[in-house]
Amino acid sequence: MKRSVWGWMVLGVALAGSAFAQSTLGPGPELARQYRTALPHYDKAVRAFSRKDYVSARRELDAAIDAMPQYSYAHLLMAKCWYMAKEYEQALPAIERAESAWHEFAGIVADSKADQVDARLRKRRDLQDQIAALQDDLRRAATPQIAQQIQTYIDQLQHQISDIDTERVSEALPAEAQGLPAEYSFVHGNTLLRLGRLIDAEPQYQRAIEANPHYGEAFNNLASLYYQAGRYEEARKVLQEARGRDLPISLELEKAVEAQLQ
């Protein structure tokens, strides 16, 4: 049986980058300038990566990282570019830099979100004050026509409050943002596995599963690692756990494991 990494989803970083691109960095004009400079290069890199043009992607990522060294998503995509080019020795320091940069980058995201929440809360309170004043005017309205105009304006302000509340829910930071995202550990584990460093790769997959218990690819790759190490019972246990969580598993790997246990 060919010993390979099972089922790596290589485009996850594009979604992560696009999600972050929707927010505006708050902590300081210099950081905002760095981000505005880095983002176009990162976006071009994502498109090049999707075309499997890893050379162009790396060139754009170099520019993004030069502009904003703590741009963790750019380091992560760089690691994936090297990985897909089978340059695993280059992928390893790239994913290590991505992980190192994450903690500062996550703080930037959190600070930005906090600033946005504070601004929205201030706007919400201002709208509520306006509504309260208009309700007093409504009670004193001289004619039904004036009352209708005031009520229409109140409804518009209440709609704005509803929009603010919706944004606060939809843009809340995911729990994963409090720690290293699972994909980082997953890419790190894949790289180490390709380099034959099974002992070092094992805890990376375990961390990925801990960060995201529904990460099916991490379960498959951990089982693949155990298979390569001749730890067939452990490989079976991991695959069974994945099945118990209704996660997709590699049937080829499952058959190979069972064959070794017969």
Backbone bond lengths (Angstrom), bond angles and torsions (degrees), N, CA, C in turn:
res aa  C-N    CA-C-N  psi(-1)  N-CA   C-N-CA  omega(-1)  CA-C   N-CA-C  phi
1 M - - - 1.468 - - 1.528 110.52 -
2 K 1.321 117.11 135.19 1.455 121.42 179.36 1.523 109.02 -68.68
3 R 1.331 114.99 132.68 1.460 120.16 179.99 1.524 108.28 -93.81
4 S 1.288 116.36 107.23 1.462 120.08 -175.99 1.515 110.22 -142.71
5 V 1.316 114.88 167.35 1.458 120.79 175.29 1.519 107.88 -77.04
6 W 1.315 116.69 135.53 1.458 121.66 -171.95 1.518 111.48 -98.11
7 G 1.344 114.11 120.57 1.459 120.97 163.34 1.509 116.50 59.49
8 W 1.326 118.78 47.65 1.467 119.86 -179.57 1.513 110.07 -76.92
9 M 1.341 116.24 126.52 1.462 121.71 175.23 1.522 107.62 -85.71
10 V 1.351 116.82 107.78 1.449 120.38 -167.90 1.518 114.02 -90.18
11 L 1.332 119.01 -7.55 1.457 119.29 -173.38 1.519 114.25 -106.89
12 G 1.321 117.91 9.83 1.455 119.47 -176.95 1.509 113.97 -59.54
13 V 1.327 116.90 -33.92 1.456 119.03 -177.23 1.517 112.20 -64.52
14 A 1.322 117.85 -27.49 1.466 119.15 179.70 1.514 110.53 -61.55
15 L 1.330 116.35 -41.41 1.462 120.35 179.07 1.521 110.28 -66.81
16 A 1.323 116.23 -41.76 1.459 119.22 -179.97 1.519 110.84 -61.95
17 G 1.326 115.78 -44.07 1.456 119.16 -179.95 1.498 112.02 -63.77
18 S 1.348 116.56 -43.44 1.442 118.62 -179.90 1.515 112.83 -64.48
19 A 1.332 116.81 -36.00 1.465 119.81 178.85 1.518 109.86 -63.40
20 F 1.335 116.54 -44.01 1.455 119.24 -179.05 1.523 110.43 -68.04
21 A 1.335 116.41 -31.43 1.465 119.76 -176.88 1.512 112.26 -64.06
22 Q 1.325 117.54 -18.05 1.458 120.14 -178.52 1.523 112.20 -77.78
23 S 1.347 118.38 -15.75 1.455 119.99 -176.95 1.527 110.36 -100.20
24 T 1.321 116.31 160.49 1.459 122.05 179.35 1.517 108.62 -108.47
25 L 1.313 116.17 127.11 1.453 119.52 -179.40 1.524 109.93 -67.59
26 G 1.336 115.59 132.02 1.441 118.99 -176.72 1.517 115.86 -99.62
27 P 1.354 120.52 -33.35 1.455 119.85 -167.63 1.524 113.75 -77.47
28 G 1.329 118.08 77.19 1.449 121.28 169.22 1.507 114.68 101.09
29 P 1.337 116.46 143.33 1.464 120.50 -178.19 1.517 113.29 -67.14
30 E 1.344 118.56 -33.10 1.462 120.28 -179.21 1.529 110.78 -65.54
31 L 1.322 116.42 -43.42 1.454 120.40 178.46 1.524 110.82 -64.74
32 A 1.317 116.48 -40.19 1.460 120.25 177.53 1.526 110.21 -62.65
33 R 1.340 117.08 -39.99 1.461 120.36 178.44 1.522 110.65 -64.15
34 Q 1.331 117.01 -44.16 1.461 120.79 178.19 1.527 111.20 -58.79
35 Y 1.317 115.42 -44.09 1.465 119.54 -178.04 1.528 111.26 -65.87
36 R 1.343 116.16 -42.75 1.470 119.30 179.16 1.530 111.08 -62.23
37 T 1.317 116.60 -33.29 1.463 120.32 178.07 1.529 111.35 -74.04
38 A 1.329 115.97 -39.95 1.472 120.20 -175.26 1.522 113.00 -75.61
39 L 1.319 117.52 -35.51 1.458 120.92 -170.37 1.529 114.18 -59.25
40 P 1.350 120.64 -45.75 1.473 118.85 179.28 1.529 112.71 -58.73
41 H 1.337 116.65 -37.24 1.469 119.86 178.07 1.527 110.60 -67.21
42 Y 1.331 116.17 -40.34 1.462 119.48 178.69 1.534 111.03 -63.70
43 D 1.323 116.42 -43.56 1.460 120.01 179.32 1.527 111.19 -61.10
44 K 1.337 116.80 -41.24 1.471 120.09 177.47 1.531 110.42 -64.50
45 A 1.329 115.98 -37.39 1.464 119.83 179.07 1.521 111.36 -64.62
46 V 1.318 116.50 -40.42 1.471 120.39 178.23 1.531 110.13 -60.91
47 R 1.332 116.51 -43.47 1.466 119.48 179.45 1.530 111.43 -66.24
48 A 1.327 116.38 -40.82 1.465 119.40 178.31 1.529 110.82 -65.07
49 F 1.323 116.26 -39.65 1.466 119.95 178.57 1.527 110.87 -61.64
50 S 1.332 116.46 -41.34 1.468 119.96 179.98 1.529 111.54 -64.88
51 R 1.344 116.89 -25.25 1.464 121.76 176.35 1.530 111.60 -87.86
52 K 1.317 117.31 -0.56 1.458 124.31 -176.30 1.523 112.01 66.19
53 D 1.322 115.66 26.10 1.458 121.79 175.28 1.523 107.30 -95.49
54 Y 1.318 115.60 79.48 1.455 120.37 -171.54 1.527 112.90 -73.34
55 V 1.320 117.49 -26.74 1.458 120.23 177.79 1.532 110.13 -66.19
56 S 1.330 116.17 -48.05 1.467 119.86 178.25 1.524 110.76 -64.23
57 A 1.325 116.40 -39.00 1.465 119.95 179.32 1.523 110.62 -61.56
58 R 1.325 116.92 -43.80 1.468 119.59 -179.62 1.531 111.08 -65.32
59 R 1.314 116.58 -36.94 1.469 119.74 178.61 1.532 110.82 -62.25
60 E 1.333 116.50 -43.95 1.460 119.95 179.04 1.523 111.20 -68.91
61 L 1.314 116.52 -36.30 1.466 119.76 179.27 1.527 111.37 -67.99
62 D 1.326 116.50 -36.66 1.465 119.18 175.11 1.533 110.12 -57.87
63 A 1.338 115.86 -42.73 1.469 119.82 179.70 1.522 110.93 -66.64
64 A 1.331 116.93 -40.17 1.467 120.64 179.15 1.521 111.20 -63.77
65 I 1.321 116.17 -42.45 1.462 120.45 -178.15 1.524 110.79 -71.69
66 D 1.328 117.07 -35.41 1.472 119.60 174.97 1.534 110.51 -60.34
67 A 1.329 115.64 -38.85 1.462 119.97 -178.66 1.519 111.87 -74.31
68 M 1.338 116.61 -35.14 1.465 120.56 -177.05 1.531 108.22 -144.20
69 P 1.331 117.98 88.65 1.469 121.08 -174.35 1.523 114.41 -58.30
70 Q 1.328 118.02 -26.99 1.464 120.24 -178.28 1.530 112.70 -88.73
71 Y 1.333 117.50 12.61 1.467 121.66 -178.84 1.529 108.73 -74.01
72 S 1.301 115.98 86.49 1.467 122.35 -171.20 1.524 112.66 -60.74
73 Y 1.332 117.93 -39.33 1.461 120.49 179.51 1.530 110.99 -60.88
74 A 1.326 116.97 -35.65 1.462 120.00 179.00 1.530 110.65 -66.59
75 H 1.322 117.00 -41.02 1.462 120.15 176.76 1.531 110.56 -63.91
76 L 1.324 116.64 -39.53 1.464 120.16 179.51 1.526 110.81 -63.71
77 L 1.323 116.64 -45.45 1.463 119.20 179.35 1.526 110.75 -66.07
78 M 1.327 117.22 -33.75 1.458 120.33 175.49 1.525 110.15 -61.01
79 A 1.320 117.27 -43.76 1.464 120.54 177.74 1.522 110.66 -59.79
80 K 1.330 117.07 -39.79 1.458 120.24 179.32 1.527 111.57 -67.54
81 C 1.328 116.00 -37.44 1.473 119.07 177.32 1.524 110.88 -60.69
82 W 1.327 116.47 -48.08 1.458 119.63 178.90 1.521 110.93 -63.27
83 Y 1.331 116.18 -39.00 1.464 120.13 179.82 1.529 111.04 -62.53
84 M 1.323 116.35 -47.61 1.452 119.82 -178.06 1.533 111.59 -66.72
85 A 1.325 117.07 -25.26 1.466 121.28 175.51 1.533 111.39 -84.61
86 K 1.333 116.69 3.46 1.456 124.05 -179.93 1.530 112.29 63.89
87 E 1.316 115.32 26.47 1.469 121.79 175.42 1.527 108.03 -99.87
88 Y 1.319 115.61 71.88 1.455 120.46 -170.59 1.525 112.75 -69.23
89 E 1.320 116.78 -31.13 1.467 119.64 177.46 1.531 110.98 -65.71
90 Q 1.325 116.63 -28.85 1.464 120.41 175.68 1.530 110.97 -82.40
91 A 1.324 116.47 -32.60 1.468 120.36 -179.05 1.525 111.70 -65.81
92 L 1.327 116.46 -33.86 1.472 119.30 -174.68 1.526 112.70 -63.88
93 P 1.327 120.74 -52.55 1.470 118.03 177.88 1.518 112.76 -64.67
94 A 1.347 117.11 -27.69 1.466 119.46 179.10 1.523 110.70 -66.49
95 I 1.332 117.67 -43.42 1.467 119.30 -179.13 1.528 109.64 -72.59
96 E 1.330 117.49 -30.79 1.467 119.28 175.78 1.523 110.99 -66.26
97 R 1.321 117.18 -38.86 1.472 120.10 176.11 1.526 110.53 -66.87
98 A 1.333 116.70 -37.55 1.473 120.10 178.35 1.521 110.58 -60.47
99 E 1.329 116.05 -44.48 1.468 120.36 -179.75 1.523 111.21 -66.55
100 S 1.323 116.06 -40.93 1.462 119.79 179.41 1.528 111.02 -64.16
101 A 1.332 116.07 -39.86 1.463 120.41 -178.60 1.521 112.26 -74.52
102 W 1.337 117.17 -21.84 1.462 119.83 -173.68 1.519 112.62 -57.96
103 H 1.306 117.69 -44.07 1.468 120.28 -172.88 1.530 110.74 -62.13
104 E 1.338 116.78 -41.67 1.465 118.79 176.44 1.525 110.22 -70.01
105 F 1.329 115.79 -41.23 1.457 120.23 -178.56 1.527 111.15 -64.11
106 A 1.322 116.63 -41.39 1.465 120.33 178.41 1.524 110.45 -62.76
107 G 1.334 115.98 -35.97 1.461 119.34 176.80 1.515 111.77 -65.04
108 I 1.349 116.04 -37.89 1.457 120.32 177.02 1.519 110.35 -62.30
109 V 1.337 115.60 -46.64 1.468 120.24 179.23 1.520 110.25 -60.79
110 A 1.340 116.57 -45.50 1.460 120.31 -178.33 1.529 111.13 -63.36
111 D 1.347 116.10 -42.57 1.460 119.41 178.68 1.523 111.08 -63.17
112 S 1.337 115.05 -40.46 1.458 119.41 178.95 1.520 110.63 -62.47
113 K 1.338 115.30 -45.39 1.460 119.17 179.30 1.530 110.98 -62.44
114 A 1.327 116.03 -40.34 1.467 119.53 -180.00 1.529 110.68 -62.46
115 D 1.341 115.47 -41.90 1.466 119.22 178.18 1.522 110.98 -62.37
116 Q 1.330 115.84 -42.06 1.464 120.00 179.84 1.527 111.06 -64.42
117 V 1.328 116.25 -41.48 1.470 120.21 179.63 1.523 110.30 -63.41
118 D 1.347 116.11 -44.47 1.472 119.27 179.18 1.527 111.21 -60.09
119 A 1.332 116.17 -42.81 1.470 120.01 -179.73 1.527 110.61 -64.01
120 R 1.323 116.11 -40.43 1.469 119.29 179.91 1.525 111.47 -67.68
121 L 1.332 116.37 -38.91 1.464 119.26 178.88 1.528 110.77 -63.96
122 R 1.341 115.94 -40.56 1.467 119.01 177.39 1.521 110.74 -63.28
123 K 1.331 116.12 -42.08 1.460 119.54 179.01 1.525 110.65 -65.26
124 R 1.345 116.29 -39.10 1.468 120.25 -179.50 1.528 110.67 -63.25
125 R 1.348 116.27 -43.45 1.462 119.88 179.08 1.534 110.89 -63.91
126 D 1.327 116.58 -39.44 1.467 120.44 178.34 1.524 110.76 -62.97
127 L 1.339 116.17 -42.26 1.466 119.79 178.32 1.522 111.16 -63.90
128 Q 1.326 116.51 -40.82 1.461 120.05 178.78 1.529 110.81 -62.92
129 D 1.348 116.90 -39.41 1.466 120.16 177.77 1.532 110.58 -63.87
130 Q 1.342 115.46 -40.46 1.464 118.90 178.52 1.527 111.06 -63.73
131 I 1.333 116.34 -41.22 1.469 120.47 179.76 1.518 110.55 -63.36
132 A 1.349 116.44 -42.77 1.465 119.98 179.94 1.534 110.54 -60.90
133 A 1.342 117.46 -43.20 1.467 120.71 179.03 1.527 110.95 -65.18
134 L 1.330 116.34 -39.74 1.468 120.14 -179.99 1.527 111.68 -68.32
135 Q 1.318 117.03 -33.23 1.462 119.70 178.30 1.535 110.63 -65.70
136 D 1.353 115.98 -35.53 1.473 118.86 173.49 1.526 110.42 -63.45
137 D 1.351 115.75 -42.92 1.467 119.58 177.88 1.524 111.15 -63.48
138 L 1.329 116.14 -35.53 1.464 120.52 -178.57 1.527 110.78 -64.07
139 R 1.347 114.97 -40.48 1.463 118.51 -179.49 1.535 111.42 -66.68
140 R 1.351 115.69 -25.02 1.463 119.24 -177.96 1.532 112.34 -102.34
141 A 1.309 118.14 8.96 1.468 120.96 -175.90 1.525 110.76 -59.07
142 A 1.342 114.89 134.60 1.464 120.22 -175.51 1.519 112.90 -77.13
143 T 1.342 117.36 -29.55 1.462 120.02 -177.26 1.522 109.08 -137.17
144 P 1.339 116.74 157.33 1.470 120.22 176.23 1.530 112.16 -58.36
145 Q 1.330 117.16 -33.40 1.461 120.23 -179.46 1.531 111.04 -64.82
146 I 1.339 115.80 -44.67 1.462 119.77 177.79 1.525 110.38 -64.00
147 A 1.346 115.47 -41.55 1.465 119.79 179.11 1.535 110.65 -59.58
148 Q 1.336 116.52 -40.84 1.462 120.62 -179.99 1.524 111.15 -64.97
149 Q 1.326 116.95 -39.87 1.459 121.13 178.64 1.531 110.95 -63.72
150 I 1.331 115.44 -43.01 1.463 119.58 179.13 1.523 110.85 -64.81
151 Q 1.339 116.26 -42.27 1.465 120.13 -179.13 1.527 111.06 -64.51
152 T 1.331 116.23 -38.24 1.466 119.72 177.95 1.524 110.67 -61.19
153 Y 1.333 116.14 -42.05 1.453 120.29 179.71 1.534 110.88 -66.85
154 I 1.336 116.27 -39.65 1.476 120.20 176.75 1.521 110.30 -60.22
155 D 1.332 116.17 -43.74 1.474 120.34 179.23 1.529 111.07 -60.42
156 Q 1.315 116.63 -40.11 1.462 120.40 179.07 1.527 111.09 -63.62
157 L 1.329 116.44 -42.61 1.465 120.38 178.90 1.529 111.17 -65.98
158 Q 1.324 116.78 -38.97 1.467 120.17 177.97 1.532 110.88 -65.30
159 H 1.335 115.79 -35.19 1.464 119.69 176.77 1.529 110.42 -64.53
160 Q 1.338 116.95 -38.90 1.462 120.50 177.06 1.529 110.82 -63.36
161 I 1.329 116.99 -39.52 1.466 120.39 177.26 1.529 110.22 -63.13
162 S 1.323 116.05 -41.70 1.464 120.16 178.47 1.526 110.96 -61.49
163 D 1.333 117.06 -40.36 1.466 120.88 177.88 1.526 111.12 -63.37
164 I 1.323 116.33 -41.42 1.470 120.38 178.76 1.525 110.08 -62.03
165 D 1.323 117.41 -43.70 1.464 120.79 179.96 1.526 111.27 -63.61
166 T 1.333 116.55 -37.99 1.466 120.71 178.26 1.520 110.45 -65.03
167 E 1.331 116.75 -43.14 1.459 120.99 178.99 1.519 111.23 -62.84
168 R 1.320 117.38 -38.81 1.469 120.42 -179.56 1.515 111.23 -62.42
169 V 1.324 117.06 -35.43 1.465 120.62 179.43 1.518 110.81 -76.11
170 S 1.355 116.60 -47.60 1.463 120.19 -173.73 1.516 112.85 -70.30
171 E 1.345 118.73 -25.49 1.450 121.05 -176.26 1.523 112.61 -103.49
172 A 1.317 117.19 11.84 1.455 118.69 177.51 1.521 109.66 -61.90
173 L 1.333 117.12 143.35 1.454 120.22 178.57 1.515 110.22 -65.28
174 P 1.351 118.59 134.80 1.456 120.72 175.20 1.512 110.66 -64.98
175 A 1.331 116.45 153.26 1.461 120.35 179.81 1.518 110.95 -58.06
176 E 1.368 116.02 -31.52 1.451 120.35 -178.45 1.515 111.94 -60.61
177 A 1.356 117.27 -28.14 1.455 120.86 -176.84 1.521 111.79 -66.23
178 Q 1.328 117.92 -15.10 1.453 120.80 178.33 1.528 111.26 -74.24
179 G 1.322 118.06 -19.66 1.450 122.97 178.46 1.516 109.18 -137.14
180 L 1.324 115.85 -177.28 1.459 120.14 -179.62 1.522 110.01 -65.19
181 P 1.341 118.52 127.72 1.466 120.36 179.08 1.520 111.92 -61.15
182 A 1.310 116.25 149.16 1.462 121.89 -175.80 1.518 112.31 -58.54
183 E 1.314 117.43 -34.73 1.460 120.11 -175.80 1.528 112.18 -62.09
184 Y 1.320 117.29 -32.77 1.455 120.15 179.31 1.536 110.27 -63.09
185 S 1.304 116.30 -49.56 1.460 120.00 179.55 1.524 111.12 -64.72
186 F 1.326 116.24 -34.70 1.461 121.17 179.10 1.530 110.56 -64.14
187 V 1.322 117.63 -48.55 1.462 121.52 178.41 1.526 110.40 -63.33
188 H 1.319 116.54 -40.08 1.461 120.97 177.93 1.526 109.98 -61.15
189 G 1.323 116.59 -45.20 1.458 120.29 178.53 1.520 112.44 -63.21
190 N 1.321 117.52 -42.17 1.461 120.90 178.55 1.526 111.28 -60.03
191 T 1.333 115.57 -43.03 1.461 120.02 -178.50 1.522 111.07 -64.70
192 L 1.317 115.68 -45.86 1.462 119.49 178.86 1.525 111.53 -63.68
193 L 1.321 116.65 -37.58 1.462 120.31 179.08 1.524 110.16 -63.54
194 R 1.319 117.01 -42.59 1.467 120.88 178.16 1.526 111.71 -64.04
195 L 1.317 116.53 -29.00 1.457 120.59 178.57 1.527 112.19 -84.53
196 G 1.333 116.46 1.46 1.453 120.94 178.90 1.511 114.06 78.84
197 R 1.319 117.10 12.95 1.473 121.25 -179.11 1.526 109.67 -95.48
198 L 1.323 115.35 70.32 1.456 121.38 -173.40 1.517 112.05 -63.33
199 I 1.315 117.06 -39.33 1.470 120.15 -177.97 1.524 110.51 -62.51
200 D 1.332 116.54 -39.68 1.463 120.35 -179.72 1.532 111.69 -76.51
201 A 1.323 116.80 -30.40 1.468 120.12 -178.21 1.528 111.65 -71.99
202 E 1.316 117.78 -33.32 1.469 121.48 -175.24 1.531 112.97 -54.11
203 P 1.343 120.02 -52.45 1.476 118.35 -178.93 1.525 112.93 -66.26
204 Q 1.327 117.81 -24.18 1.463 119.39 177.33 1.529 110.45 -66.19
205 Y 1.317 117.27 -45.05 1.465 119.93 176.98 1.527 111.14 -65.23
206 Q 1.319 116.15 -37.91 1.467 119.22 178.15 1.528 110.89 -63.21
207 R 1.336 116.47 -39.50 1.463 119.39 176.88 1.530 111.37 -65.74
208 A 1.328 116.47 -38.94 1.464 119.64 178.65 1.525 110.66 -61.62
209 I 1.320 116.97 -41.93 1.464 121.21 179.65 1.524 110.87 -68.71
210 E 1.324 116.45 -37.87 1.469 119.78 177.99 1.528 110.82 -64.35
211 A 1.344 116.15 -40.18 1.463 120.10 179.77 1.521 111.79 -71.65
212 N 1.321 116.66 -32.46 1.472 121.25 -179.78 1.524 108.78 -142.35
213 P 1.332 117.91 92.82 1.477 121.57 -177.11 1.521 114.14 -64.53
214 H 1.321 117.85 -5.72 1.466 121.12 178.77 1.528 112.00 -108.61
215 Y 1.306 116.55 19.90 1.463 122.67 -178.20 1.528 108.34 -85.38
216 G 1.331 115.89 86.22 1.457 120.81 -175.12 1.510 113.80 -58.68
217 E 1.343 117.74 -40.27 1.464 120.88 -178.60 1.528 111.30 -62.60
218 A 1.337 116.30 -34.55 1.464 119.28 178.89 1.529 110.58 -67.23
219 F 1.328 117.05 -39.25 1.467 119.99 175.66 1.531 110.39 -61.25
220 N 1.327 116.80 -46.16 1.464 120.56 -179.02 1.525 111.40 -62.05
221 N 1.333 116.35 -43.06 1.458 118.65 -177.58 1.524 112.11 -70.50
222 L 1.323 116.63 -34.96 1.463 119.01 175.91 1.525 110.07 -65.44
223 A 1.328 116.75 -41.41 1.468 119.99 176.61 1.529 110.53 -63.22
224 S 1.340 116.89 -39.60 1.463 120.89 177.22 1.525 111.06 -61.82
225 L 1.313 116.29 -40.88 1.466 120.69 177.39 1.524 110.41 -60.26
226 Y 1.337 116.36 -47.28 1.468 119.80 179.93 1.531 110.52 -62.24
227 Y 1.333 116.37 -36.95 1.466 119.87 178.42 1.528 109.87 -62.88
228 Q 1.324 116.68 -46.20 1.458 120.69 -179.39 1.524 111.46 -62.89
229 A 1.328 116.51 -32.08 1.464 121.21 -179.51 1.522 112.26 -84.85
230 G 1.332 117.31 -0.43 1.461 120.92 -178.84 1.518 113.49 76.32
231 R 1.315 116.34 17.87 1.479 121.39 -179.21 1.538 107.96 -98.64
232 Y 1.316 114.87 70.45 1.465 120.72 -167.95 1.523 112.99 -69.91
233 E 1.316 117.83 -36.69 1.462 120.30 178.48 1.534 110.46 -63.43
234 E 1.319 116.21 -40.67 1.465 119.67 178.92 1.525 110.76 -68.21
235 A 1.327 116.19 -36.79 1.461 119.77 176.75 1.528 110.30 -62.26
236 R 1.325 115.99 -44.26 1.475 119.68 178.47 1.530 110.63 -61.66
237 K 1.320 117.11 -43.16 1.467 120.73 -178.58 1.527 111.05 -61.14
238 V 1.334 117.25 -42.07 1.467 120.61 179.78 1.526 110.40 -64.35
239 L 1.332 117.02 -43.55 1.465 120.17 179.73 1.529 111.12 -65.69
240 Q 1.318 116.27 -37.94 1.468 119.42 177.36 1.526 111.32 -64.92
241 E 1.324 115.66 -39.66 1.466 119.18 177.74 1.529 110.42 -63.13
242 A 1.339 116.34 -40.91 1.467 119.94 177.85 1.519 110.30 -62.74
243 R 1.311 117.28 -43.39 1.473 120.65 177.16 1.519 111.04 -60.41
244 G 1.315 115.93 -41.11 1.459 119.96 -179.99 1.517 112.89 -63.39
245 R 1.325 116.62 -21.76 1.463 121.10 178.03 1.529 111.44 -98.93
246 D 1.326 116.18 9.86 1.473 122.08 -179.69 1.519 112.06 60.57
247 L 1.322 116.11 37.34 1.459 121.16 178.11 1.520 109.55 -98.61
248 P 1.321 118.14 147.44 1.468 120.01 178.10 1.518 110.83 -69.65
249 I 1.313 116.68 139.59 1.464 121.15 177.39 1.521 109.13 -127.99
250 S 1.324 115.36 162.30 1.460 120.82 177.42 1.522 109.17 -78.78
251 L 1.325 115.87 114.29 1.467 120.29 179.06 1.529 110.68 -66.94
252 E 1.329 116.63 -33.64 1.463 120.24 177.44 1.523 110.40 -63.10
253 L 1.322 116.28 -43.84 1.460 120.17 178.31 1.525 110.43 -65.56
254 E 1.312 117.03 -42.01 1.461 120.78 -179.96 1.526 110.73 -60.12
255 K 1.338 116.48 -43.52 1.476 119.94 178.76 1.519 110.98 -64.65
256 A 1.312 117.20 -40.10 1.465 120.33 179.69 1.528 111.00 -64.68
257 V 1.312 117.41 -40.12 1.454 121.49 178.58 1.523 110.40 -64.35
258 E 1.323 115.63 -47.26 1.469 119.46 -178.85 1.522 111.13 -63.32
259 A 1.327 116.85 -35.35 1.466 120.19 179.27 1.531 110.54 -63.38
260 Q 1.307 117.29 -36.16 1.458 120.71 179.71 1.524 112.30 -73.25
261 L 1.316 116.32 -22.38 1.468 120.22 -176.81 1.524 112.79 -93.34
262 Q 1.312 117.28 -5.52 1.469 119.81 -179.34 1.523 110.79 -78.68
